[in-house]
Amino acid sequence: MERRTIGAGALEVGAVGLGCMPMSWAYSGSRQRGDESLRAVNRALDAGSSLLDTADMYGPFTNELLLGRVLKERRADAFVSTKVGLLVGQQHIVANGRPGYVRRACDASLRRLQTDVIDLYQLHRADPEVPVEETWGAMAELVRAGKVRALGWCAVGARGGRRSGGLYDGTIRQLRRVQQVFPVGAVEAELSVWSPEALETLLPWCEARGVGFLAAMPLGNGFLTGTLKPGQGFEPDDMRARHPRFTAEMMAANQPIVAGLRRVAARHGEGVTTAQVALAWVLARGRHVVPVPGAKQERWVTENAAAAGLRLTPQDLAEVAKLPAARGSWE
């Protein structure tokens, strides 16, 4: 698989990563199977999808424990990205950016992951009660201590309401602040055909500074794969059950987006899927961009990894650019 670099430190990863969250958090709990997920992670590494993206809150903790079982045997094949800064309660999630907590959380993640170094340690969410410079400073200490190789900023879910322009202004202000303390190696934020807002300001900010960009949810929480049907319903613990774009009405209204991706896929021959076109579109946003599609089955991991070899033509990109904007029931 093509290799891309994360940040000025030139940390190399496969062009398509693997989002590990669905294996133990936020998606259909009844379909989460440990052995199946282990096979999926191993398949990703075999295919060159070296970037494994997790967080201590996924589970909580169980996602890191699962990856640790693979990393114990295959650490050299993987680029490990995990996150710190969110605590999961019984019915709520709170931010914790206290330096002491960050240090303890890192040690705990290292134990669960069965490794002595984390390649990319991301701040999952800034704590409004702690100056972000203090949190970032504690994370920088972990780099100097040899426990972490690079620092990242997770902007997934950290923005305001969907409106034209300015969605990531607050994120960029915080990034400017922490850059004064220690370099930002990568930023993770949502980017897909149906959620392109990061293209306006956040992606250019990263590109201008040599900061890697991890594209979260590049398949639109599964919608852009074309495998979901309007009105199919979701389990109560599945975050799509509460997502404004996954009501039966909005899933039907957004089908033209999938149809457009399917037309592009058909031009590239039998076997090319809408999911691969959606990932290729993300890959075409720049050499500093690495899509991190979530998956928990070998078949989807294999399909996603193959997207690294798909090159969209100018005609393809122009057609995708003309697709209608996604609609949601809360907009």
Secondary structure as a PSIPRED ss2 file (coil, helix, strand):
# PSIPRED VFORMAT (PSIPRED V4.0)

   1 M C   1.000  0.000  0.000
   2 E C   1.000  0.000  0.000
   3 R E   0.000  0.000  1.000
   4 R E   0.000  0.000  1.000
   5 T E   0.000  0.000  1.000
   6 I E   0.000  0.000  1.000
   7 G C   1.000  0.000  0.000
   8 A C   1.000  0.000  0.000
   9 G C   1.000  0.000  0.000
  10 A C   1.000  0.000  0.000
  11 L E   0.000  0.000  1.000
  12 E E   0.000  0.000  1.000
  13 V E   0.000  0.000  1.000
  14 G E   0.000  0.000  1.000
  15 A C   1.000  0.000  0.000
  16 V C   1.000  0.000  0.000
  17 G C   1.000  0.000  0.000
  18 L E   0.000  0.000  1.000
  19 G E   0.000  0.000  1.000
  20 C C   1.000  0.000  0.000
  21 M H   0.000  1.000  0.000
  22 P H   0.000  1.000  0.000
  23 M H   0.000  1.000  0.000
  24 S C   1.000  0.000  0.000
  25 W C   1.000  0.000  0.000
  26 A C   1.000  0.000  0.000
  27 Y C   1.000  0.000  0.000
  28 S C   1.000  0.000  0.000
  29 G H   0.000  1.000  0.000
  30 S H   0.000  1.000  0.000
  31 R H   0.000  1.000  0.000
  32 Q C   1.000  0.000  0.000
  33 R C   1.000  0.000  0.000
  34 G H   0.000  1.000  0.000
  35 D H   0.000  1.000  0.000
  36 E H   0.000  1.000  0.000
  37 S H   0.000  1.000  0.000
  38 L H   0.000  1.000  0.000
  39 R H   0.000  1.000  0.000
  40 A H   0.000  1.000  0.000
  41 V H   0.000  1.000  0.000
  42 N H   0.000  1.000  0.000
  43 R H   0.000  1.000  0.000
  44 A H   0.000  1.000  0.000
  45 L H   0.000  1.000  0.000
  46 D H   0.000  1.000  0.000
  47 A H   0.000  1.000  0.000
  48 G C   1.000  0.000  0.000
  49 S C   1.000  0.000  0.000
  50 S C   1.000  0.000  0.000
  51 L E   0.000  0.000  1.000
  52 L E   0.000  0.000  1.000
  53 D E   0.000  0.000  1.000
  54 T C   1.000  0.000  0.000
  55 A C   1.000  0.000  0.000
  56 D C   1.000  0.000  0.000
  57 M C   1.000  0.000  0.000
  58 Y C   1.000  0.000  0.000
  59 G C   1.000  0.000  0.000
  60 P C   1.000  0.000  0.000
  61 F C   1.000  0.000  0.000
  62 T H   0.000  1.000  0.000
  63 N H   0.000  1.000  0.000
  64 E H   0.000  1.000  0.000
  65 L H   0.000  1.000  0.000
  66 L H   0.000  1.000  0.000
  67 L H   0.000  1.000  0.000
  68 G H   0.000  1.000  0.000
  69 R H   0.000  1.000  0.000
  70 V H   0.000  1.000  0.000
  71 L H   0.000  1.000  0.000
  72 K H   0.000  1.000  0.000
  73 E H   0.000  1.000  0.000
  74 R H   0.000  1.000  0.000
  75 R H   0.000  1.000  0.000
  76 A H   0.000  1.000  0.000
  77 D H   0.000  1.000  0.000
  78 A C   1.000  0.000  0.000
  79 F E   0.000  0.000  1.000
  80 V E   0.000  0.000  1.000
  81 S E   0.000  0.000  1.000
  82 T E   0.000  0.000  1.000
  83 K E   0.000  0.000  1.000
  84 V E   0.000  0.000  1.000
  85 G C   1.000  0.000  0.000
  86 L E   0.000  0.000  1.000
  87 L E   0.000  0.000  1.000
  88 V E   0.000  0.000  1.000
  89 G C   1.000  0.000  0.000
  90 Q C   1.000  0.000  0.000
  91 Q C   1.000  0.000  0.000
  92 H C   1.000  0.000  0.000
  93 I E   0.000  0.000  1.000
  94 V E   0.000  0.000  1.000
  95 A E   0.000  0.000  1.000
  96 N C   1.000  0.000  0.000
  97 G C   1.000  0.000  0.000
  98 R C   1.000  0.000  0.000
  99 P H   0.000  1.000  0.000
 100 G H   0.000  1.000  0.000
 101 Y H   0.000  1.000  0.000
 102 V H   0.000  1.000  0.000
 103 R H   0.000  1.000  0.000
 104 R H   0.000  1.000  0.000
 105 A H   0.000  1.000  0.000
 106 C H   0.000  1.000  0.000
 107 D H   0.000  1.000  0.000
 108 A H   0.000  1.000  0.000
 109 S H   0.000  1.000  0.000
 110 L H   0.000  1.000  0.000
 111 R H   0.000  1.000  0.000
 112 R H   0.000  1.000  0.000
 113 L H   0.000  1.000  0.000
 114 Q C   1.000  0.000  0.000
 115 T C   1.000  0.000  0.000
 116 D C   1.000  0.000  0.000
 117 V C   1.000  0.000  0.000
 118 I E   0.000  0.000  1.000
 119 D E   0.000  0.000  1.000
 120 L E   0.000  0.000  1.000
 121 Y E   0.000  0.000  1.000
 122 Q E   0.000  0.000  1.000
 123 L E   0.000  0.000  1.000
 124 H C   1.000  0.000  0.000
 125 R C   1.000  0.000  0.000
 126 A C   1.000  0.000  0.000
 127 D C   1.000  0.000  0.000
 128 P C   1.000  0.000  0.000
 129 E C   1.000  0.000  0.000
 130 V C   1.000  0.000  0.000
 131 P C   1.000  0.000  0.000
 132 V H   0.000  1.000  0.000
 133 E H   0.000  1.000  0.000
 134 E H   0.000  1.000  0.000
 135 T H   0.000  1.000  0.000
 136 W H   0.000  1.000  0.000
 137 G H   0.000  1.000  0.000
 138 A H   0.000  1.000  0.000
 139 M H   0.000  1.000  0.000
 140 A H   0.000  1.000  0.000
 141 E H   0.000  1.000  0.000
 142 L H   0.000  1.000  0.000
 143 V H   0.000  1.000  0.000
 144 R H   0.000  1.000  0.000
 145 A C   1.000  0.000  0.000
 146 G C   1.000  0.000  0.000
 147 K C   1.000  0.000  0.000
 148 V E   0.000  0.000  1.000
 149 R E   0.000  0.000  1.000
 150 A E   0.000  0.000  1.000
 151 L E   0.000  0.000  1.000
 152 G E   0.000  0.000  1.000
 153 W E   0.000  0.000  1.000
 154 C E   0.000  0.000  1.000
 155 A C   1.000  0.000  0.000
 156 V C   1.000  0.000  0.000
 157 G C   1.000  0.000  0.000
 158 A C   1.000  0.000  0.000
 159 R C   1.000  0.000  0.000
 160 G C   1.000  0.000  0.000
 161 G C   1.000  0.000  0.000
 162 R C   1.000  0.000  0.000
 163 R C   1.000  0.000  0.000
 164 S C   1.000  0.000  0.000
 165 G C   1.000  0.000  0.000
 166 G C   1.000  0.000  0.000
 167 L C   1.000  0.000  0.000
 168 Y C   1.000  0.000  0.000
 169 D H   0.000  1.000  0.000
 170 G H   0.000  1.000  0.000
 171 T H   0.000  1.000  0.000
 172 I H   0.000  1.000  0.000
 173 R H   0.000  1.000  0.000
 174 Q H   0.000  1.000  0.000
 175 L H   0.000  1.000  0.000
 176 R H   0.000  1.000  0.000
 177 R H   0.000  1.000  0.000
 178 V H   0.000  1.000  0.000
 179 Q H   0.000  1.000  0.000
 180 Q C   1.000  0.000  0.000
 181 V C   1.000  0.000  0.000
 182 F C   1.000  0.000  0.000
 183 P C   1.000  0.000  0.000
 184 V C   1.000  0.000  0.000
 185 G C   1.000  0.000  0.000
 186 A E   0.000  0.000  1.000
 187 V E   0.000  0.000  1.000
 188 E E   0.000  0.000  1.000
 189 A E   0.000  0.000  1.000
 190 E E   0.000  0.000  1.000
 191 L C   1.000  0.000  0.000
 192 S E   0.000  0.000  1.000
 193 V C   1.000  0.000  0.000
 194 W C   1.000  0.000  0.000
 195 S E   0.000  0.000  1.000
 196 P C   1.000  0.000  0.000
 197 E H   0.000  1.000  0.000
 198 A H   0.000  1.000  0.000
 199 L H   0.000  1.000  0.000
 200 E C   1.000  0.000  0.000
 201 T C   1.000  0.000  0.000
 202 L H   0.000  1.000  0.000
 203 L H   0.000  1.000  0.000
 204 P H   0.000  1.000  0.000
 205 W H   0.000  1.000  0.000
 206 C H   0.000  1.000  0.000
 207 E H   0.000  1.000  0.000
 208 A H   0.000  1.000  0.000
 209 R C   1.000  0.000  0.000
 210 G C   1.000  0.000  0.000
 211 V C   1.000  0.000  0.000
 212 G E   0.000  0.000  1.000
 213 F E   0.000  0.000  1.000
 214 L E   0.000  0.000  1.000
 215 A E   0.000  0.000  1.000
 216 A E   0.000  0.000  1.000
 217 M C   1.000  0.000  0.000
 218 P C   1.000  0.000  0.000
 219 L C   1.000  0.000  0.000
 220 G H   0.000  1.000  0.000
 221 N H   0.000  1.000  0.000
 222 G H   0.000  1.000  0.000
 223 F H   0.000  1.000  0.000
 224 L H   0.000  1.000  0.000
 225 T H   0.000  1.000  0.000
 226 G C   1.000  0.000  0.000
 227 T C   1.000  0.000  0.000
 228 L C   1.000  0.000  0.000
 229 K C   1.000  0.000  0.000
 230 P C   1.000  0.000  0.000
 231 G C   1.000  0.000  0.000
 232 Q C   1.000  0.000  0.000
 233 G C   1.000  0.000  0.000
 234 F C   1.000  0.000  0.000
 235 E C   1.000  0.000  0.000
 236 P C   1.000  0.000  0.000
 237 D C   1.000  0.000  0.000
 238 D C   1.000  0.000  0.000
 239 M H   0.000  1.000  0.000
 240 R H   0.000  1.000  0.000
 241 A H   0.000  1.000  0.000
 242 R H   0.000  1.000  0.000
 243 H C   1.000  0.000  0.000
 244 P C   1.000  0.000  0.000
 245 R C   1.000  0.000  0.000
 246 F C   1.000  0.000  0.000
 247 T C   1.000  0.000  0.000
 248 A H   0.000  1.000  0.000
 249 E H   0.000  1.000  0.000
 250 M H   0.000  1.000  0.000
 251 M H   0.000  1.000  0.000
 252 A H   0.000  1.000  0.000
 253 A H   0.000  1.000  0.000
 254 N C   1.000  0.000  0.000
 255 Q H   0.000  1.000  0.000
 256 P H   0.000  1.000  0.000
 257 I H   0.000  1.000  0.000
 258 V H   0.000  1.000  0.000
 259 A H   0.000  1.000  0.000
 260 G H   0.000  1.000  0.000
 261 L H   0.000  1.000  0.000
 262 R H   0.000  1.000  0.000
 263 R H   0.000  1.000  0.000
 264 V H   0.000  1.000  0.000
 265 A H   0.000  1.000  0.000
 266 A H   0.000  1.000  0.000
 267 R H   0.000  1.000  0.000
 268 H C   1.000  0.000  0.000
 269 G C   1.000  0.000  0.000
 270 E C   1.000  0.000  0.000
 271 G C   1.000  0.000  0.000
 272 V C   1.000  0.000  0.000
 273 T C   1.000  0.000  0.000
 274 T H   0.000  1.000  0.000
 275 A H   0.000  1.000  0.000
 276 Q H   0.000  1.000  0.000
 277 V H   0.000  1.000  0.000
 278 A H   0.000  1.000  0.000
 279 L H   0.000  1.000  0.000
 280 A H   0.000  1.000  0.000
 281 W H   0.000  1.000  0.000
 282 V H   0.000  1.000  0.000
 283 L H   0.000  1.000  0.000
 284 A C   1.000  0.000  0.000
 285 R C   1.000  0.000  0.000
 286 G C   1.000  0.000  0.000
 287 R C   1.000  0.000  0.000
 288 H C   1.000  0.000  0.000
 289 V E   0.000  0.000  1.000
 290 V E   0.000  0.000  1.000
 291 P E   0.000  0.000  1.000
 292 V E   0.000  0.000  1.000
 293 P C   1.000  0.000  0.000
 294 G E   0.000  0.000  1.000
 295 A C   1.000  0.000  0.000
 296 K C   1.000  0.000  0.000
 297 Q C   1.000  0.000  0.000
 298 E H   0.000  1.000  0.000
 299 R H   0.000  1.000  0.000
 300 W H   0.000  1.000  0.000
 301 V H   0.000  1.000  0.000
 302 T H   0.000  1.000  0.000
 303 E H   0.000  1.000  0.000
 304 N H   0.000  1.000  0.000
 305 A H   0.000  1.000  0.000
 306 A H   0.000  1.000  0.000
 307 A H   0.000  1.000  0.000
 308 A H   0.000  1.000  0.000
 309 G H   0.000  1.000  0.000
 310 L C   1.000  0.000  0.000
 311 R C   1.000  0.000  0.000
 312 L C   1.000  0.000  0.000
 313 T C   1.000  0.000  0.000
 314 P H   0.000  1.000  0.000
 315 Q H   0.000  1.000  0.000
 316 D H   0.000  1.000  0.000
 317 L H   0.000  1.000  0.000
 318 A H   0.000  1.000  0.000
 319 E H   0.000  1.000  0.000
 320 V H   0.000  1.000  0.000
 321 A H   0.000  1.000  0.000
 322 K C   1.000  0.000  0.000
 323 L C   1.000  0.000  0.000
 324 P C   1.000  0.000  0.000
 325 A C   1.000  0.000  0.000
 326 A C   1.000  0.000  0.000
 327 R C   1.000  0.000  0.000
 328 G C   1.000  0.000  0.000
 329 S C   1.000  0.000  0.000
 330 W C   1.000  0.000  0.000
 331 E C   1.000  0.000  0.000
